[in-house]
Amino acid sequence: MTINDLTNKEEYKKFKVSDAEYNKLSDKITITFLYSEFNKPTDEEKQKLKNEALSILGGLTKNEIKFRKSYIDDDLVYGLLNNYTNTFPYLKGAIKKEDIHAELKEDGAFVYIDCDKDMKELLENYKFLDEFKAIIQKYVFEDVTIILNANKNSVRTFVDDEMSSKMELKSIMEQEQALNKVKVDNIVNLVGKNILSDAVFIKDVKKTDEVVLAGEFTSPVWSQFVPRNQKGKQDAQVRDKLSFILKDASGQIEVVMFPNDKDKEKLERLTEGAEVIISGNYNDFMGRVNIRANALSVCKILTKEVKYIWREPEKEYKTIIPQKMEDLQQVNLFSMFDQKPNEYWQDGKSVVVFDFETTGLNADNCEIIEIGAVKVTNGVCTETFSTLVNPHQKLGREISELTGITDDMLVFAPDLEDVLPDFHKFVHNSVLSAYNIGFDIQFLLKAGEKYRYKFDNERIDTLELARQKIPSLPNYKLSSVVKALDIVLNDAHRAINDAIATAKVFIKLI
């Protein structure tokens, strides 16, 4: 008997096999059974099925049995569709979230997709319906039916736009490299040959035969080592090694040198912060990147500012479309305070209050996993922007426990590269605010720099506002401030919920 045979038994008709996964590294098989919202099994029935399934699997591997309640909603279907576009790129951007409506009923799971006539014909002739139905079916106990409604005027596909965007970014990077040649003067050769080539910024370093960089000489460390070909010899030659960090306006990188005695004496005279230009080779050993320098000169660096070519705001939203926000409680937000007209509610000016959830605290090596933002116009929350973001790395247990976000939730989430243009459009010409904005802004600026979207908006820290306007609080955690202002914060540490609560704090305090 197989696992699938089990669910054919009358006593196990409430269950359906959703997934079977074998992890080769841990030698573990995980079987997931689905059950319906409309016909829930008892704990005893689950345990009975689990025991029989484990009996079939035997003890040759580690085995785990899981149970999951059948569910479907618009977000799930849209997420699955976005992932499916990897195999059917023509769908990329052609079907938006508002084009999808999903319902779960006792007689089945129904997915309605709005599209135009040409798209409907394409999807019906292609194997889309069968393939996408099978993808959804893994999450739903009931039989899935996909219904295509040809009620749209034209196909909205952004495949060309996406390719154009990637080519545009590549072109920008190439232009910047030509623009950002680091000019130096007063060169005095110290070690190796004279360096005649122009230096580039560290951010533009590529795996080339020769790398030329200019920056500040910092954190020198001297050590000794025995070359590999000398190890084990009685009269093994010991060599000197110099490691230091080279810093410029775009970042920093490790540099290593292996000087002879004469060159060592010269290098030992270099002081912390000295401006140098180096030439060497790019080296990547097990993910540790450094430059093995063979020439070094002291100099005066003339180019100390990186020049970026920033992209313009997109003309339309492509991946995440903001949603209108209507909150009847907003009319009472001004009741606790004597609100007077201020600069933020004049001339149609808006404030975007945002919050990020991330994989950690350091923007240099951590990623954004959720964006939540609220646009405030004339003292009222008018629009929300909310999305999960696929970081393409496993979440730590602490992050999942804090946020409630799991790896499974991020599998079908869009990439930051696709989300950021929409967020840039959403915040364009708005003031930016966040609770402890210094944390979130470092991630935003890092992302903007990577994809060349400039976030130079005026900024306000709602945390500092709270400290100024409510000086008597014992602490200034967001949970404490919203409580003091009689604002409800449900499901804290989810980006959109924290952003909405912070927006209401901002409105009351500004």
N, C-alpha and C positions, 0 to 999 in steps of 0.2 A: 504493500500500500504506500502511496505517495502522500505528500502534504495536501496536494490538490484534491486527492480522493477523499480526504477527511471532510471537506466542506460539501461534498455530495451526499454525505450522510444526513438523514432527516434531523438528527439531534443537533447538527451544526449548521443548519440552513441560515442561521442568523449571521454567519461569518463568510468572509471572502478574503482570499489571499491577495494582499496589496503589493507586497514586495518581498523578495528573497535576496539577501546580500551575503556574499562570502568575502571576508577579509583575510587575504592570504598571509599578511604579516602576523596577525594575531591568531590565525587558524580558527576563525569564529564565523558561524552562520547565524544570521539574524533574520527571522521570519516575522513579517508584520501582517496582522489580520485586521480587516475593516469590519465595522458593524454599522447598522443604520441608526439614525437619530429616531426613526419611527418604530424601531423594534429592538430596543436595547437588550443585550444579554445580561444575565445576573453575574455576580462575581463567581458564583459556583460554576456556571457554564463556561466562563473564561478559564477558570482553573482546570476544569475537566479537559477542555480542548488543549490547553497548554501541556498538560501531562501526556496526552496521547501524541501530540506533535513531537515532544521531546523524545518519547519512546521510539517514534519512527526515525528520528534523526540519529539516535544511538549516541554512543559516548566517544566516537572517534575524533570529534572536534568539540570546541566550546560552542554551546548553542544558547540562543536567547530568543524568546517569544515576546512580541510586543502587540498591543492592541491600540487601534486608532479609530475614533468616531468619524464616520463619513461626513464631509463638509464640502461646500463649494460656495464661492462668492465672486464678485466682479474682480477683486484684487487678485485672487488666486488664478483665475483664468487669464487675466492680463499678464501676470508674471510668467505663467507657463507659455503664453504666446510669445512674449519677448524672448524667452529662451529658445523657442522653436525656430525663431528667425535665423538662428545660426545655421540651420539646415535649409531654410527657405528664405533667403535674404530679401526677396521681393516684398515680403510682408513688413519689413522693417519700417515702422512709422506709418504704414498704410492704415492700420487699424489702431485707433486710440482707445484709451480706457473708457471714454464715454460712449464708445460704439458697442460695448459689451454689457450684457445683462445676464446674470446667472441665477437660476432658481432651483431649489431642492424640494421635490415633492415626493409623496409616498410612491407615486407611479413612475418616478424617474428624476434624473438631473437634466435640466434643460439650459442650454447655452444659446443665447440669441446674439448674433453678430450683425451689426449694420455695415453695409459696404455698398459700392456701386455695382452696376450691372456687369461691367467687365471683370471686376474683382470676383464677383459671385461665380461667373462662368469659369474663370481661371481656377478657383479653389475647388469647384465641383469636378472639373476635368482632371485636376491634379489629385494626388493621393492625400491631400491635406486633411480632408474630413476623417478618413480612417486613422491616419497617424495622430492627429491632434486629439481625436476621441480617445484613442488608446492612452495618450499621455494623461488626460484628465481622469480617465477611469481608475488610475492608480490611487486617486484620492477620494473616490466616490463609490459607495456600496451599490447604489442604484444604477440602472443602465443610463448611459449618457446619450443625449440627443443634441446635435448641433444644428441650429436653424439659421440660415443665411438670409438676411433681409436686404434686398437690393433697393434701398430707398435713399441712397446718397448720390449726389450729382457727379462726382468725379473721384477717381482713385487718388488717395493722398499717400504717396510713397516717398520716402526720404533716403532711398538707397544712394542716389546720385549725390544728394546733399551731404550724406555721411562721408562718402568717398571724397567729395570736394572739401569737406571740413578737414579730413586727415591730410590731404594734399596741401591745403592752405597752411596748416600748422607746420608741415615739413618745410614749406617754402619760407615761412617766417623764421624758422630755426636757421635755415641756410643764410638768409639775409642777415640775421643777427650775428652769425659767426663772421661774416665778412665785415660787418659794422664794428664788431667788438674786438678788434685787434688791440692788444695792450701795448701802448707805446712806452718806451723807457729811454732814459738819458743818463749821461755820466757813468757809462759802463766801465767797470774795472775788473778785468779777468782775475779769478782767484784759483779755480781748479778746472783742468781740461781745456778744450779748444774754445776759441772765441765763439760766442753765440750770435749768429747773424740773422736768424729767422725771427719773425714777429711772434710774440707770445699771445696765447689765447687765455680766456678766462677758464677757471677750473670747471665750471658747469659745461663747457664745450669740449672737454677732453674726450678724445676718441681713441680707439685701439689702432694707433698708427705707428710707423717705424720710429718717428721722432716726435716727442712731446716737448713743447717749449711753454713754460709758465713763468709768471712773475708775481711775487707777493711778499708777504712778511714771513721772515724766518722765526719760528716759534717752537717752544717745547723740545729743544735738542736733547737727545739721549745717546750717550756713547756706550758701546758694549764690545766684547770680543767674541770671536767664534773660530772654530777650526773648520776649514773648507772640507767638503765631503770627500775629496780625493786625498786628503791628508789624515783623515780619521784612522786611528789604530797604529799610526806610525810613531816610532819612539821620538823622532825629532820633528814632529808635526809642526807646521807653521801656523802661528796664531795671527789672525787678521783683525783689524779694527772695523767697526761698523758704526755709522752715524745715522740715526733716525730723527727726523724732525717733521713738524707740521707746517705746511705752506698754506697761508691764508690770503685770499683776495676778496674783492667785493661780492663775488658770487658763491663763495664757499671755502672749503678747505680740503686738503688731501695729504696723505702721508708720503714723505720722500725718504728714500734710503740711499746711502752712499758707502762705498768701500774704499776709502782713501789710503794711499801709501803714507809713510811717515812724514814726508815733506808736505804733502797736501793736508795731513791731519793738523799740523802746526798752524797752517793758514785758517783752516775751518774752525779751530778752537778759539780763534780771535773774534769770530762772529758773535754779535750780541743779540739778545732777545729783541725782536721787532725790527731787525735789520731788513732792508729791502733788497731782494735778490732776484735774479733771473736764472732759471735752471733749464737744462736740456737733458732728456733721458728717454727711457722706454716705459710704456704702459705695462703694468704687471697685475694680473688678477689670479691670486692663488687661493682657491677654495672660498671665493667671495670676498676676500680681503684685497682691495685695490690699492696700489701704491705706484709711485714713479721711481724707477731705479735710475738715479741721475748719474751722468758721467761728466757733466760740466756745470760749473756754478760761477756766477759773477755778481758782485754787488752793483747796485744801480740806483737810480732815482726813477720811481714809477710815476708816469704822467697821467695814465688812464686809470682812474680809481672808481669809476661809476659804470655799472652795467646799463646798457641801453636796450630796452625791450621794445618790440613791436607788438602793440596790444591789439587784440581783435575787437571789432565793433559788436554791440549787442545784436543778437539774432533778431530777425524780423518776425518770427513766430515761434511758439513753443513746439518742440518736437517729441520730447520724451515724457516730461512731467507737465501737465496742464494745471495751473492753480484752480482752486475751487472757491466759489463764493461762500462767505461765512455769514450766517445770520444767527444772532444770539440775542434773544429778547431781553436778557439781563443787562445788555450793554446800556440800555437807556437809563439804568439806575446806577451806573458806575460813577457818576459825578455827584451822587447824593451825599457822600461822606466828606467831600472837599469843595471849597469854593473855587470852582474852575474858572479861570479867566483866559481870554484869548491869548495864545502864545504863538511863537514863530512856527511851531510844528503843525499848526492847524490852519495855516494861511496859504493862500495862493495854490491850493491843491497839493501842497507838500505832503509826502507820506513818510512813514517810518516803518521799516521792516524789522521786526523782532524775531531773532532766529536762535536756534539751538542745534548743536551737533551731538550725536553719540559717536564715540570713536573706539578703536581697539586699544587705546592707551592714552597716555598723557603727553607724549612727545610727538610733535608734528613732523619731525624729521624721519621717524621710523614707524609711525602709527598711521592708521587709515580711518577715514570717515565711514561709518556704517549706517548712519541715518541723518537726514536733514529734516528739520521742522521749522517753518517760518510763518509769520502772520503779518499781513500788511495792515497798518493802521492809518486811516485817512480821516481827518477832521474828528479825531478822538474816538473813532469807531473801528473795530476789527472788520475788515471788508473781504479779505481773501486769505486763503491758506495755501501753503506749498509744503507737501509732505511726501517723502519717499525713503525707502531703504536703499542702501548702496552696497553693491557687492565688493568687498575688500580683497577678494581672491586670497584670503588667508584664514586659517582657523581662529575662532574667537577663544580667548582665555576664559576659564570657568568663572572668574570674578566678574568679567564684563557681562557674560550671559546672565549671571545671578543678579547683577545690578540693574540691567536694562530689560531683562526678559527677552532679549533678542537671541536667537539661536542660529547656528550654522545653516540649518534647514531653511530658515526664513530668508536667508540671503542668497541662496543658490540661484533663484530666478530674478533677483533684484538687478536693476540696470547698473552699469559701470559709472564711476564718477565722470569719466570723459563724456558720457552721454547726458548726464544730469547737470553738470556745471554750466553749460550754455544756457539752459532754461533758468537756473537759479540766478545767473548773471543778469538775464533779462528781467527777472522778477524784482531784483533789488535796484535796477538802474534808476538813477536820479532820486533815490530814497536815502534817508538817514538810516544807518544800521545801529541796532541796539541788541544787547544780549545780557544775560545775567552772568557777571564776571566775563566781560567781552574779551579780555586778554587771552583767555583760553581758546575760545572758538575762533577768534580772528587769526590766530597763528595757523590753524588748519586751512582757513579760507584763503589766506594770502599765499600759502604754500601751493595749494591746488591751483589758484589763479595764475601763479607764476609758471607752473608746469604746463598749463594749457593756454597760456597767454590771454587770460581775461583779467582785466585790471579792476580791483575792488578798492578804489580810493575814496569811498563814500565817507561823509561825516559820521562820527561814531559817538555813541552815548552808552555808558555802562550803567545798566539798571541797578546793579548792586551798589554802586556809589551813590545813586539817587536815593536808594533806601537808607543808606547810612546817614545821608544828609537830612532827609525828611522825617525819618523815624529814629531819632537818636537813642531812644530808651530801650531798644530790644536787647535781650541778653546775647543773642547771636543773629547772624544775618544769612542763615541758610534760606534757600528759596521757600522751603516748607514753612519756616518761621515767619517770613515776611507775608506770604499769602494768607496765613492764618491771622496775622495782625490786621490785615486789610479786608478780612472776611471774603476772601477769594477761594474758590474750590480748585484744588489740584488733584485730579484723579490720575492714577497710573504714572507716578513720577518716574523720571529717568527714561521716558520715551520722548523723543525730540519734539513732536508736535504738541504734546500735552504741556511740556515745560515751556514751550514757546508761547502758547496761548495764555498760560498763567502769567508768564513774564510780561506779555503785552498788556494784560489787565493791570498788573502792578505799574507798568510804565504810564499808562493812561491816568491812573489815580495820582501818581506822584509828580508828573511833569508840570 
